[in-house]
């Protein structure tokens, strides 16, 4: 299987978006879930950039592309569906959403967030979740979900910053 494009590296972004949409349609069909035109459009907007987008930014983008204004509850319902299907992740600290590069695998979400350009990259590491669970167990704490957000500079911003 070819490696998925990495947010911090140059790649064919239109292929990135079309690939994510095709995979979403396939997964929804397999699961008997309905990827409506609005849900698909919201997913496409999320994937157009590797920068996390909030619900109101998505509403503005939808309004630019449509003749009718979409109400906040409608956008939130579409986001809830995409989250339930594992097609996107919520970045809690930003109250924003990014596309999931591996929606066919249920997993916890951990992110590298560039403070300069705003790009988010999902970290694929089962070790992080294991360390979090084991550390919590020492205190008798049962982890139900975990999400880690690491802020810093991506390679492009580091080289332009001289860092």
N, C-alpha and C positions, 0 to 999 in steps of 0.2 A: 504494500500500500504506500503511495507517495506521501511524503511528509506534508502536513498542512502548512500554509503560509504563516509566518510569524509576524505579529503586529509591528514589531520594531524593525523589521527588515523590508526592503523593497520587494514587492511582488505584484503580480497582475491582479489589481484590486477588483476589476469587473468580473474576473474569473472567481475571485474569492466570494463575491456577492452572489453570483449565479449558482455557484456550487452550494453555498449555504441554503439558498432557496430551494434548489432541487432536492437536497438532503432532507430539508424540513418537510417538503411535500411527500416524499417517500416514507418518512417516519410517521407522519400523520395518517397516511393511508394504511400503513401496517397496523397502527394502533386504533384505527377506526375513529380518529379525531378529525374534525373538519377545519382545514386551513382556509378560512373564508378570504375573500379578496381584501378586506380591511386588515385582517390578521397578517396576511402575506405582505401587504404594503407597510405595515408597522415593522415587521421583521426586516424587510428590505431597507427601510430607513435606518434601523439600528445597525445593519451591516454595512451601510455605505461608508462608514468611517469606523476606525478602531477607537474612537473617542466615545466615552459613555454619554448617553443622551437621557435627559429627564422627560417625564411625561408631557410637560408643557412645551418643551422644545419639539417633541414629536407632534403635538397638536399644531404648532405653527408650521412645521414642514408639511403636514397633511393638508393644511389650509392652503398653502402655496401651490399644491399639486391638484387640488380639487376645487370644484365649483361650490361645494357646501362645507360649512364649518362642522367639525366633529366635536361632540361634547366630551368633556373630561371623563365621565363614567364609561363612555364607549372606548376610549383609548386605554383606560385602566383595565377594562374587561379583556381587551386584546392582549395587553401586557401580562395579565394574570394567566391567560391561556398559554401564551408563549413560555412563561415561567414554568407552568405545570408540565408542559411537554419537554422541558429541558432545552429549549431552543435559544433561550437567552439567560443571562444572569443579572441579578440586581447587585449593584455596588452600593452597599448601605451608606457608607460615608459620604457619597455624592448624591444619594437618592436618584440614581441613574441606572441605565441598562446597557449591556453590551451583548453581542452575539456569542453563543457558545460554539467553539470549534469542534467539540465532540459531543453532540447532542444524543448520540446513540448509546452513550455510556453515562449512567447516573453517577455523579461525583460531587464532591464539595468544591466550592469555588474559592480560589486564592488568586490575587491579582498583583501585578506590578503596575503602578500608576505613575506616569511621567508628569511631574509638576509643571513642566515647561510647555510641552505641546499638548498635553491632555490625553495622550494615547494610553489605552489599557491593554495589557497582555495577560491572558489567563496562564497561571503556572500549573503545569501538570505534574503533581507530586503527591503520591499516596503517603509518602513519608511524613509530610507536614501534618496531615490529618491524624496519622498514627501517633505522632509525638504529642499533639494536642490532646487526643483521647487518653493516652497513658499518663500525661501530666495531670489531667483533670481527675483521673481515677485515684491518684494518690490522695486527693482531698475528698474522695467519695462522690465526686460530681459526675453525673451522667451527661455526656455531650449528645445532644440531639441533632445539631447541625453546627458547622463551623465555616467561617469565611474570614480570610485574612487579606488585608489591603496594605501593600507596601508602597510607600511613596518615595520617589527619587527622580533620577534623570535617565531617559532612554539613551541608547548609543548615539543617535543623531544629535540629540540636545547636548550630550556630554561633549561631543567633538566640536560643536559650534560654541559651546560655553568655555571651551578650553579646560574642562574638568578632567 
